[in-house]
Amino acid sequence: MASSPRSGQARVRGTGEFRSRVLSAVRRIPPGRVATYGDIAALAGSPRASRAVGNIMRTCRQPGIPCHRVIGAGGSLGGYGGNLQMKRELLRAEAIQVRGSRIQNFAGVRWNRTKSTKRTTTR
C-alpha cells in the first residue's frame, strides 16, 4: 500500500508506467552528464518520487540504461547496487570527476533536460 504524501513519500500511481517513464528519462542523459534521482522523478511526472526512482535504479539490470548517471542530490553518488567503485569508474570513464563519494563540479555536469532543450522561437 502506498503511503500518504504526509508521511514524506509521494504516492506513485501506475508503477509500471512510472517505471517506463523513469527508464526513458534515464536513457536520455548524455554521456559526461549526470541527473539526480529528483531530476528524473520530475521528468517522469512525479517530482516527489525520488526514492521510487532510486528503487528502480537499484533493481534495473537492463543493458542500455545508464543507471550510473543518476546520482543523489548535491552530487553524492547515491548507490549502485552496492558497488560504488563500479559507479565511480563508469563516471570517470565519461570524464566526470569523482572524489570519494561526490561528483566534482556537480553544477557543471548536471543535466537538466528542460534547460538543455529550451529553444527560443521567433515568428
N, C-alpha and C positions, 0 to 999 in steps of 0.2 A: 504494500500500500504506500502510495506517495505521501510524503509529509506535506504539511501546510507551509506556505511561504513564511509564516511567523516563526517556524522552527529553524529558520536560517537556510533551508534548502528550497530551491524552486521546484514547483510542480511541473513535470515534463510529460505532456500527453503524447501519445503515438510514438513510443520509444523507438520502434523500428524506423519510422520516418525521420525522427530526430537523429538517429544514428547515421542514416544515409546522408542527411544534410551536413552533419559534422564531418564525415569522411570526404564528402565532396569539397567542403571548405578547406580541409587539410591538404587535399591533393593540389589545390591552387597556390599553396605557399611556395614561392620560388626558392630555388637553391640559394644559399647565402643569406636567407632571411628567416626570422622566427615570428611566431604569434603566440600569445598567451592562451591558456585554457579559456579565459573570459572572452578574449577576442573571438575565438572560434565559436563559443556559445552564442555570442551576439550575432555572428554571421549566420548561425544555424537557426536563429529566430527565438532563442530563449536566453537572453542576456544574463540571467541569474543562475544558469545551469553549468557553471564552470566545473563543479565536482562531477557532474554527469559526463562532461567531456573527458575529464581525467580518467574516469572508469572506462570509457570507450577506448581511449588511447591505451590504457593498461592491458586490455584484452584483445586489441587489434593485432592480428598476425598476417594481415593481407599484404602481399607484395605490392609495391607501387604507392603505398600510403606512407608519406614521410613523417611518421609519428614523432621522430626525434626533433622535428622543427617546432613542436608545441611545447611551450615551457610555462613555468609558473610566473605569477605576477612579479613585477620588479626585476625580472631577469634571472630568477632562480631556475635551476634545471628541472625541478619537479622530479618525476620518476621516469623510469623506462623499463618497466617490468623487473625492477630490482637491479638492473645493470647500468648504473650511471656512467661507468667508464666507457661502455659502448656508445652511449648517447654523446659523451664528450668527444669521442673520436670521430663519430659521424658528423658532428657540428664542425669540428676542426677541419675535417676534410673538405668542408664547404667554405673554408676561410673565416669561420666565425670564431672569435677569440673567447676561450673559456678559461676562467681561473677558479680553481676549486669547484664550487657548485653554482657559479654565477656566470652569466654572459657579460663580457666586457662590451662597452659601447652599446648597451641594450637599445637605447633610443635610436641609434643609427642603423641597427639591423632589424628592428621590429617592423614587421609587415603589417600595414593597415590597408586592407582591401578598399575601404571607402576612400581613403586619400589617394591610393595608387591608381584608382580608376576614375576619379573625378575629372571631368573634362568640361572646359568652358565652351559653350556653343554660341556662336553669333549668327544671327539671321538678318 
